[in-house]
Amino acid sequence: MTTMDELELVTVGDAIRLVLPPGSVVMAGEAGLTREVSWVTRLRPTPPAFGHLEGGELVLLAEKALQLLDDRLTLEEAVRHLASFNVAGIAHRGAIPESAIEAANAAGIPLIELPEGADNGKIENNASQLIMERRREAQRQGQEIGRRLFELAIAGEPLPAMVRTLAELSGRPVVLEGRDGRLLAFQPAPGSSITSNDVATGLAQTRPAVQAWYRSVVSGASPADPPHATYPLDEQWARVVAPIIGRDGLLGSLSLVVPLAAPTGTDAMLASRGAAACAVVLAREQAAASARREIELNVLDEILDGALRSEVTLLQQAKRLGHDLTQSHVAIIARIDQTTVARARDDRWVLLEETLTRHGSRILWRLRNNNAEIVWPAADAQAAIEAAQELHEEISQGLPALGGQGLAVSLAVGRVQDGLGGVRASYQEARQALNLGRRLHGPGKITRFEELGVYRLIFAAEGLKELDEFHEENLGLLLAYDRDHGGDLLRTLEAFFAATCSPKEAASILGVHRNTILYRLERIREITGLDLDAADVRLRLHLALCAHVALYANEA
């Protein structure tokens, strides 16, 4: 089968070789000889002489025709005017002055001198016939390539095979990207030395413009006939890109990498047909992933929330999905917090979902109660730390795409444990670490349960009657006073302990005068009847405050 790079459409150079009469000479713009000729036409004899031009034409001129049109119109002026219509080239019957040559070189447009006696009408007819023949053959070959791709898609071939086949048949390097712009596959053309690294920068630079174009066209486009557009990658290459569209919107994109000066209508057609075939594959993979995802969610819900009535069944189900839960795992919870009053677009959970999907074969995860809850295989605490840091970095890098200033990623990490019971215990630890980390340190931090110190003991005692009584005995009166009088005695006590019992430092923490702290401490003594100078009293109050922060205070 003839490849599309062997079946080029008519260029200016082709027209000179195959259509223009012997003796035709290129006088200027040699670099533009590879331009595709969309049509060959003469100027209209009456104004508007240029109105029918759409770009890409090889325009045939004659000195007499220019004089009839306007006796003041010079060839130099005609060249400049035609350049504004982005014509492919200009062929002029008769001598060409130096001023016209300079104008053509400046515009980069081939300017060809036709010999005296050249029949422009015959040239126009012969060239039009050649172009139509090439177009019909290109259309037939494009349809054949599209048929081949759809056969592969229906036969169940994976995306890399589709990309490889399109590159071989089109003679162009092919790029396949995911919905978020990630490079899924790259296949150079046969004999081409271009690599994915050569176009990576250009792909990244054009991504915002391409994404904006997707938003404007995808909603009304057909998956079987997606639109296409061309974007320069650098000074040498351009991408002809078409969106891959599924039932629920954009699935990804397919691009042909073409010389910047020579993208063709055939490239656009192949990008569109390739994207349509890839949509079939991605839709099938998406359906399989959705079915797998539903099973994974059922397993994870049962592990984290269920009664664990049949551990053997759950372990078997997880094993079939590729997760050996008899091995060591750690629970990680991620949350994107709004840290300012300004509102961001409500795409935070889309970002979390896309990030976690990239790790889907390694982890079990779900979005629940504004949190991403993850079970991650980890051999030891160091592996758990590295996993949390990796997630924190990935999600943080995606925040600018939300257009939201004042967003921060909070992560909490349980302890590495074995088996289903260990996974559930690590999950409870991560929940506690998330709540406490956000209260103590604010959003945007990674909190490990192992680093919670005395709070771990408090969490272990959660639900005990004795802890409730201890909290009430030591802080009940202060809580009631603050509630009834709008006071800050509890905050003052927290600052006092945070400042290692220094009134001066506590005043600095709260932004008040030292005398204010001394007055409030005296009120605490009066209300509770406790002597804050006694070490055992301070210990009791500090423990009660820690319990209050961990278990009793309203979540921030």
C-alpha positions as CSV (number, residue, x, y, z in Angstrom):
1,M,0.0,0.0,0.0
2,T,1.3,3.5,-0.9
3,T,2.0,5.6,2.2
4,M,0.7,9.1,2.4
5,D,4.2,10.6,2.5
6,E,4.7,9.0,-0.9
7,L,1.4,10.5,-2.1
8,E,2.0,14.1,-1.5
9,L,-0.5,16.7,-2.8
10,V,0.7,19.1,-5.5
11,T,3.4,21.5,-4.4
12,V,4.7,24.6,-6.2
13,G,7.7,22.6,-7.2
14,D,5.4,19.9,-8.7
15,A,3.5,22.5,-10.6
16,I,6.7,23.8,-12.2
17,R,7.8,20.3,-13.2
18,L,4.5,18.9,-14.3
19,V,2.3,21.8,-15.5
20,L,4.2,25.0,-16.3
21,P,5.7,25.2,-19.8
22,P,9.4,24.6,-20.4
23,G,11.5,27.7,-19.9
24,S,9.7,28.7,-16.7
25,V,12.2,30.1,-14.2
26,V,12.0,30.6,-10.5
27,M,13.1,34.2,-9.9
28,A,12.4,34.4,-6.1
29,G,11.2,32.6,-3.0
30,E,12.9,29.2,-3.7
31,A,12.3,28.2,0.0
32,G,8.6,28.1,-0.7
33,L,8.6,25.5,-3.4
34,T,7.4,22.8,-1.0
35,R,4.2,24.8,-0.3
36,E,1.0,22.9,-1.1
37,V,-1.0,24.3,-4.0
38,S,-4.7,24.2,-3.2
39,W,-5.7,25.5,-6.7
40,V,-4.4,27.3,-9.8
41,T,-6.2,30.4,-10.8
42,R,-5.9,33.6,-12.8
43,L,-6.9,37.0,-11.5
44,R,-10.4,38.2,-12.3
45,P,-10.4,40.8,-15.0
46,T,-12.6,43.2,-13.0
47,P,-12.5,44.3,-9.3
48,P,-12.4,42.7,-6.9
49,A,-9.7,40.8,-8.7
50,F,-8.5,39.1,-5.5
51,G,-11.8,38.5,-3.8
52,H,-12.0,34.8,-4.7
53,L,-8.6,33.9,-3.1
54,E,-8.7,31.8,0.1
55,G,-5.0,31.0,0.5
56,G,-2.8,28.3,-1.0
57,E,-3.4,29.2,-4.7
58,L,-0.8,29.4,-7.4
59,V,-1.8,32.6,-9.1
60,L,-1.2,33.1,-12.9
61,L,-0.5,36.7,-13.9
62,A,0.1,38.4,-17.2
63,E,1.3,42.0,-17.7
64,K,-1.6,42.8,-20.0
65,A,-4.1,41.5,-17.4
66,L,-2.7,43.8,-14.7
67,Q,-2.9,46.8,-17.0
68,L,-6.5,46.0,-17.9
69,L,-7.3,45.7,-14.2
70,D,-5.6,48.9,-13.2
71,D,-3.0,50.6,-15.3
72,R,-1.4,51.9,-12.1
73,L,-1.0,48.4,-10.6
74,T,2.7,47.3,-10.8
75,L,3.8,43.7,-10.4
76,E,5.6,44.6,-7.2
77,E,2.3,45.9,-5.7
78,A,0.4,42.8,-7.0
79,V,3.0,40.5,-5.2
80,R,2.6,42.4,-1.9
81,H,-1.2,42.2,-2.2
82,L,-1.2,38.5,-3.1
83,A,1.1,37.8,-0.1
84,S,-1.6,39.1,2.2
85,F,-3.8,36.3,0.9
86,N,-1.2,33.7,1.7
87,V,-1.0,32.4,-1.8
88,A,1.3,29.4,-2.5
89,G,3.1,31.1,-5.4
90,I,2.9,33.5,-8.3
91,A,3.6,32.8,-12.0
92,H,4.0,35.8,-14.3
93,R,4.1,35.8,-18.1
94,G,6.7,38.3,-19.1
95,A,9.8,39.9,-17.7
96,I,9.9,40.4,-13.9
97,P,11.4,43.6,-12.5
98,E,13.9,43.5,-9.6
99,S,11.4,45.3,-7.3
100,A,8.9,42.4,-7.7
101,I,11.7,39.9,-7.0
102,E,12.6,41.8,-3.8
103,A,9.0,41.8,-2.7
104,A,8.6,38.1,-3.3
105,N,11.7,37.2,-1.4
106,A,10.6,39.4,1.5
107,A,7.3,37.5,1.6
108,G,8.9,34.1,1.0
109,I,6.6,33.5,-1.9
110,P,7.9,31.7,-5.1
111,L,7.8,34.0,-8.0
112,I,8.1,32.3,-11.4
113,E,8.7,33.9,-14.8
114,L,6.7,32.2,-17.6
115,P,8.0,32.3,-21.1
116,E,6.4,34.5,-23.7
117,G,3.5,32.8,-25.4
118,A,2.6,30.7,-22.3
119,D,-1.1,29.9,-22.3
120,N,-2.4,30.7,-18.8
121,G,-5.8,29.2,-19.6
122,K,-4.2,25.9,-20.6
123,I,-1.9,26.0,-17.6
124,E,-4.9,26.6,-15.3
125,N,-6.9,23.7,-16.8
126,N,-4.0,21.2,-16.7
127,A,-3.0,22.1,-13.1
128,S,-6.5,21.9,-11.9
129,Q,-6.8,18.4,-13.4
130,L,-3.6,17.3,-11.7
131,I,-4.7,18.7,-8.3
132,M,-8.1,17.0,-8.6
133,E,-6.5,13.6,-9.4
134,R,-4.1,13.9,-6.5
135,R,-6.9,14.9,-4.2
136,R,-9.1,12.0,-5.2
137,E,-6.2,9.5,-4.7
138,A,-5.3,11.1,-1.4
139,Q,-8.9,10.9,-0.3
140,R,-9.0,7.3,-1.3
141,Q,-5.8,6.5,0.5
142,G,-7.0,8.4,3.6
143,Q,-10.2,6.4,3.7
144,E,-8.2,3.2,3.3
145,I,-5.9,4.2,6.2
146,G,-9.0,5.1,8.3
147,R,-10.5,1.7,7.5
148,R,-7.3,-0.1,8.5
149,L,-7.2,1.8,11.8
150,F,-10.9,1.0,12.6
151,E,-10.3,-2.7,11.8
152,L,-7.4,-2.7,14.3
153,A,-9.6,-0.9,16.9
154,I,-12.5,-3.4,16.4
155,A,-10.0,-6.3,16.6
156,G,-9.0,-5.2,20.1
157,E,-5.5,-3.9,19.2
158,P,-4.0,-1.6,21.9
159,L,-3.3,2.1,21.4
160,P,0.4,1.7,20.8
161,A,-0.3,-0.5,17.8
162,M,-2.8,2.1,16.5
163,V,-0.2,4.8,16.8
164,R,2.5,2.7,15.2
165,T,0.3,1.8,12.2
166,L,-0.7,5.4,11.6
167,A,2.9,6.6,11.7
168,E,3.9,3.8,9.2
169,L,1.0,4.6,6.8
170,S,1.1,8.4,7.0
171,G,4.9,8.8,7.0
172,R,4.5,11.3,9.9
173,P,5.5,11.0,13.6
174,V,2.4,10.5,15.7
175,V,1.8,11.7,19.3
176,L,-1.0,10.3,21.5
177,E,-1.8,12.3,24.7
178,G,-4.2,11.7,27.5
179,R,-7.0,14.1,28.6
180,D,-4.6,15.9,31.0
181,G,-1.9,16.2,28.3
182,R,0.3,13.3,29.5
183,L,2.2,11.7,26.7
184,L,0.7,8.2,26.3
185,A,2.6,7.1,23.1
186,F,5.0,8.5,20.5
187,Q,5.9,6.8,17.3
188,P,8.4,8.3,14.8
189,A,7.8,7.9,11.1
190,P,9.8,5.2,9.3
191,G,13.3,6.5,8.7
192,S,12.7,9.6,10.8
193,S,15.2,10.6,13.5
194,I,12.8,12.8,15.4
195,T,12.2,11.7,19.0
196,S,9.6,12.5,21.7
197,N,12.2,14.7,23.4
198,D,12.5,16.8,20.2
199,V,8.9,17.8,20.4
200,A,8.2,17.7,24.2
201,T,8.9,21.4,24.7
202,G,6.6,22.4,21.8
203,L,3.9,20.1,23.0
204,A,4.0,21.6,26.5
205,Q,4.0,25.2,25.2
206,T,1.0,24.6,22.9
207,R,-1.0,22.7,25.5
208,P,-2.8,25.7,27.0
209,A,-4.0,26.9,23.6
210,V,-4.9,23.4,22.5
211,Q,-6.9,22.8,25.7
212,A,-8.7,26.1,25.2
213,W,-9.6,24.9,21.7
214,Y,-10.9,21.6,23.0
215,R,-13.2,23.4,25.3
216,S,-14.7,25.4,22.4
217,V,-15.2,22.5,20.0
218,V,-15.5,19.1,21.8
219,S,-19.1,19.6,23.2
220,G,-20.6,19.8,19.7
221,A,-18.2,17.5,17.8
222,S,-18.8,14.0,16.6
223,P,-16.5,11.2,17.9
224,A,-16.5,9.7,14.5
225,D,-15.4,12.9,12.7
226,P,-13.6,15.1,15.2
227,P,-12.3,18.6,14.2
228,H,-8.6,19.3,13.7
229,A,-6.3,22.3,14.1
230,T,-2.6,23.1,13.5
231,Y,-0.2,24.6,16.0
232,P,3.5,25.4,15.5
233,L,5.8,23.4,17.9
234,D,9.0,25.3,17.0
235,E,10.7,26.8,14.0
236,Q,10.8,23.5,12.2
237,W,7.7,21.4,13.2
238,A,4.0,21.8,13.7
239,R,1.3,19.6,15.2
240,V,-1.9,18.8,13.4
241,V,-4.1,17.7,16.3
242,A,-7.6,16.2,16.7
243,P,-9.4,15.5,19.9
244,I,-10.3,11.9,20.9
245,I,-13.9,12.2,22.0
246,G,-15.9,9.8,24.1
247,R,-19.5,9.6,25.4
248,D,-18.6,11.8,28.4
249,G,-16.4,14.3,26.6
250,L,-12.6,14.5,25.9
251,L,-10.6,11.3,26.3
252,G,-7.3,12.5,24.8
253,S,-5.8,13.7,21.6
254,L,-3.9,12.5,18.6
255,S,-1.3,14.7,16.7
256,L,0.7,14.3,13.5
257,V,4.0,16.1,13.6
258,V,4.6,17.8,10.3
259,P,7.1,20.2,8.8
260,L,6.1,23.7,9.8
261,A,6.0,25.0,6.2
262,A,4.1,22.0,4.8
263,P,1.1,20.8,6.7
264,T,-1.5,19.4,4.2
265,G,-5.2,18.7,4.2
266,T,-4.3,15.1,4.1
267,D,-2.5,15.4,7.5
268,A,-5.6,17.0,8.9
269,M,-7.8,14.2,7.5
270,L,-5.5,11.5,8.9
271,A,-5.3,13.1,12.4
272,S,-9.1,13.2,12.5
273,R,-9.5,9.6,11.3
274,G,-6.8,8.4,13.7
275,A,-8.5,10.2,16.6
276,A,-11.8,8.6,15.7
277,A,-10.3,5.1,15.7
278,C,-8.4,5.7,19.0
279,A,-11.8,6.8,20.5
280,V,-13.1,3.2,19.9
281,V,-10.1,1.8,21.8
282,L,-10.2,4.3,24.6
283,A,-13.9,3.8,25.0
284,R,-13.4,0.1,25.3
285,E,-10.5,0.6,27.8
286,Q,-12.6,3.1,29.7
287,A,-15.5,0.6,30.0
288,A,-13.1,-2.1,31.2
289,A,-11.5,0.3,33.7
290,S,-14.9,1.4,34.9
291,A,-16.0,-2.2,35.6
292,R,-12.7,-2.8,37.4
293,R,-13.0,0.4,39.3
294,E,-16.5,-0.5,40.6
295,I,-15.1,-3.9,41.9
296,E,-12.2,-2.1,43.5
297,L,-14.5,0.4,45.2
298,N,-16.7,-2.4,46.6
299,V,-13.6,-4.2,48.0
300,L,-12.2,-1.1,49.5
301,D,-15.6,0.0,51.0
302,E,-15.9,-3.5,52.6
303,I,-12.3,-3.3,54.0
304,L,-12.5,0.2,55.4
305,D,-16.2,0.4,56.4
306,G,-17.6,-3.2,56.5
307,A,-17.7,-5.8,59.2
308,L,-15.0,-8.0,57.6
309,R,-17.3,-11.0,57.7
310,S,-15.4,-12.9,55.0
311,E,-11.7,-11.9,55.0
312,V,-10.9,-14.8,52.6
313,T,-13.3,-13.6,50.0
314,L,-12.0,-10.0,50.2
315,L,-8.4,-11.1,50.0
316,Q,-9.2,-13.3,46.9
317,Q,-11.1,-10.4,45.2
318,A,-8.3,-8.0,45.9
319,K,-5.7,-10.6,44.6
320,R,-7.6,-10.9,41.3
321,L,-7.4,-7.1,40.9
322,G,-3.6,-7.3,41.5
323,H,-3.5,-6.2,45.2
324,D,-2.0,-8.6,47.7
325,L,-3.4,-7.3,51.0
326,T,-1.7,-9.9,53.0
327,Q,1.5,-7.8,52.5
328,S,2.4,-4.5,54.2
329,H,0.3,-1.5,53.2
330,V,-0.2,2.1,54.5
331,A,-3.3,4.3,54.5
332,I,-2.9,7.8,53.1
333,I,-5.6,10.5,53.1
334,A,-5.3,13.5,50.8
335,R,-7.4,16.7,51.0
336,I,-7.2,19.9,49.0
337,D,-8.0,22.7,51.4
338,Q,-9.1,26.3,50.6
339,T,-6.8,28.5,52.6
340,T,-8.3,31.9,51.6
341,V,-11.7,33.4,51.3
342,A,-11.4,33.5,47.5
343,R,-13.2,30.7,45.7
344,A,-11.5,28.4,43.2
345,R,-13.2,26.4,40.5
346,D,-14.7,23.3,42.0
347,D,-12.3,21.0,40.1
348,R,-10.4,19.9,43.2
349,W,-11.7,16.3,43.2
350,V,-11.1,16.0,39.4
351,L,-7.5,16.8,40.1
352,L,-7.3,14.2,42.8
353,E,-9.0,11.6,40.7
354,E,-6.7,12.2,37.7
355,T,-3.6,12.0,40.0
356,L,-4.7,8.8,41.6
357,T,-5.8,7.2,38.4
358,R,-2.2,7.4,37.2
359,H,-1.3,5.1,40.1
360,G,-4.4,2.9,39.8
361,S,-2.6,-0.3,39.1
362,R,-0.6,0.0,42.3
363,I,-3.2,1.3,44.8
364,L,-6.7,1.1,46.0
365,W,-8.4,4.4,46.4
366,R,-11.7,6.2,46.7
367,L,-13.0,9.8,47.1
368,R,-15.1,10.1,50.2
369,N,-16.3,13.1,52.3
370,N,-14.0,15.6,50.5
371,N,-11.0,13.3,51.0
372,A,-9.0,11.0,48.8
373,E,-8.5,7.8,50.8
374,I,-5.7,5.6,49.6
375,V,-4.3,2.1,50.5
376,W,-0.7,2.0,49.2
377,P,1.7,-1.0,49.3
378,A,4.7,0.0,51.4
379,A,7.4,-2.2,52.8
380,D,8.3,0.1,55.7
381,A,7.9,3.6,57.1
382,Q,10.4,5.1,54.7
383,A,8.5,3.7,51.7
384,A,5.3,5.2,53.2
385,I,7.0,8.6,53.6
386,E,8.2,8.5,50.0
387,A,4.7,7.6,48.7
388,A,3.2,10.5,50.6
389,Q,5.8,13.0,49.4
390,E,5.2,11.8,45.8
391,L,1.5,12.3,46.1
392,H,1.9,15.7,47.8
393,E,4.2,16.9,45.0
394,E,2.0,15.6,42.1
395,I,-1.2,17.1,43.5
396,S,0.5,20.4,44.4
397,Q,1.8,20.7,40.8
398,G,-1.7,20.4,39.5
399,L,-3.2,23.1,41.7
400,P,-2.3,26.0,39.3
401,A,-4.5,24.4,36.7
402,L,-7.5,24.9,38.9
403,G,-7.0,28.7,38.7
404,G,-7.2,28.8,42.5
405,Q,-4.9,30.9,44.6
406,G,-5.0,29.8,48.3
407,L,-5.3,26.1,47.8
408,A,-3.1,23.6,49.7
409,V,-2.8,19.9,49.9
410,S,-3.0,18.3,53.3
411,L,-1.8,14.7,53.6
412,A,-2.0,12.2,56.5
413,V,-0.2,8.9,56.8
414,G,-1.1,6.0,59.0
415,R,1.4,3.3,60.1
416,V,2.6,0.5,57.8
417,Q,0.7,-2.6,58.8
418,D,-0.1,-6.1,57.4
419,G,-3.4,-7.8,56.5
420,L,-7.0,-6.4,56.3
421,G,-7.1,-5.6,60.0
422,G,-3.8,-3.7,59.6
423,V,-5.1,-1.8,56.6
424,R,-8.2,-0.7,58.6
425,A,-6.1,0.3,61.6
426,S,-3.8,2.4,59.4
427,Y,-6.9,4.0,57.8
428,Q,-8.2,5.1,61.2
429,E,-4.8,6.4,62.1
430,A,-4.6,8.4,58.9
431,R,-8.0,9.9,59.6
432,Q,-6.9,11.0,63.1
433,A,-3.7,12.4,61.8
434,L,-5.5,14.4,59.1
435,N,-7.9,16.1,61.5
436,L,-5.2,16.8,64.1
437,G,-2.6,17.9,61.6
438,R,-5.0,20.5,60.1
439,R,-5.9,21.7,63.6
440,L,-2.4,22.0,64.9
441,H,-0.4,23.0,61.8
442,G,-3.0,24.3,59.4
443,P,-3.6,23.0,55.8
444,G,-0.8,22.1,53.4
445,K,1.3,19.8,55.5
446,I,2.1,16.1,55.7
447,T,1.1,14.6,59.0
448,R,2.3,11.1,60.1
449,F,0.5,9.3,62.8
450,E,3.8,8.1,64.2
451,E,4.8,11.7,64.9
452,L,1.7,12.6,66.9
453,G,3.4,11.8,70.3
454,V,1.0,12.0,73.2
455,Y,-1.9,12.4,70.9
456,R,-1.5,8.7,70.0
457,L,-2.3,7.8,73.6
458,I,-5.3,10.1,73.6
459,F,-6.6,8.5,70.4
460,A,-6.1,5.1,72.0
461,A,-8.3,6.2,74.9
462,E,-11.0,7.6,72.7
463,G,-14.5,6.5,73.9
464,L,-13.4,5.7,77.4
465,K,-15.7,7.2,80.1
466,E,-12.6,8.1,82.2
467,L,-11.2,10.3,79.4
468,D,-14.5,12.2,79.1
469,E,-14.6,12.8,82.8
470,F,-11.0,13.9,82.8
471,H,-11.7,16.4,80.1
472,E,-14.8,17.8,81.8
473,E,-13.2,18.0,85.3
474,N,-10.2,20.1,84.0
475,L,-11.7,22.2,81.2
476,G,-15.4,22.2,81.7
477,L,-15.6,25.4,83.7
478,L,-13.3,27.3,81.3
479,L,-15.3,26.1,78.3
480,A,-18.5,27.3,79.9
481,Y,-17.0,30.7,80.8
482,D,-15.7,31.3,77.3
483,R,-19.1,30.2,75.8
484,D,-21.1,32.5,78.1
485,H,-18.8,35.5,78.1
486,G,-17.1,35.3,74.6
487,G,-13.8,34.8,76.4
488,D,-10.4,33.6,75.3
489,L,-9.3,31.8,78.4
490,L,-8.9,28.4,76.6
491,R,-6.9,30.0,73.8
492,T,-4.8,31.8,76.4
493,L,-4.1,28.5,78.2
494,E,-3.1,26.9,74.9
495,A,-0.7,29.8,74.1
496,F,0.7,29.6,77.6
497,F,1.7,26.0,77.2
498,A,2.9,26.5,73.6
499,A,5.2,29.3,75.0
500,T,6.6,26.8,77.6
501,C,4.7,28.7,80.3
502,S,6.2,32.1,79.5
503,P,3.6,34.9,79.8
504,K,5.8,37.1,77.6
505,E,6.0,34.5,74.8
506,A,2.3,33.7,75.1
507,A,1.5,37.4,74.7
508,S,3.6,37.4,71.5
509,I,1.7,34.4,70.2
510,L,-1.7,36.0,70.8
511,G,-0.6,39.5,69.8
512,V,-1.7,41.0,73.1
513,H,0.1,42.8,76.0
514,R,1.9,40.7,78.7
515,N,-0.4,42.1,81.3
516,T,-3.4,40.8,79.5
517,I,-2.0,37.3,79.7
518,L,-1.3,37.7,83.4
519,Y,-4.9,38.9,84.0
520,R,-6.3,36.0,82.1
521,L,-4.1,33.4,83.9
522,E,-5.4,34.9,87.2
523,R,-9.0,34.5,86.0
524,I,-8.2,30.8,85.1
525,R,-7.0,30.3,88.7
526,E,-10.2,31.9,90.1
527,I,-12.6,29.9,87.9
528,T,-10.9,26.5,88.2
529,G,-9.4,26.8,91.6
530,L,-6.2,25.3,90.2
531,D,-2.7,26.5,91.0
532,L,-0.9,27.0,87.7
533,D,2.4,27.2,89.4
534,A,2.1,23.5,90.4
535,A,3.8,21.1,88.0
536,D,1.2,18.4,88.3
537,V,-1.6,20.9,87.7
538,R,0.1,22.1,84.5
539,L,0.5,18.5,83.3
540,R,-3.2,17.8,84.0
541,L,-4.3,20.9,82.1
542,H,-1.9,20.3,79.2
543,L,-3.2,16.7,78.8
544,A,-6.8,17.9,79.0
545,L,-6.0,20.5,76.3
546,C,-4.4,17.9,74.0
547,A,-7.5,15.7,74.5
548,H,-9.7,18.7,73.7
549,V,-7.8,19.5,70.5
550,A,-7.7,15.8,69.4
551,L,-11.2,14.7,70.3
552,Y,-13.6,17.4,71.5
553,A,-13.0,20.6,69.6
554,N,-15.1,21.3,66.5
555,E,-13.2,20.5,63.3
556,A,-11.7,23.5,61.6
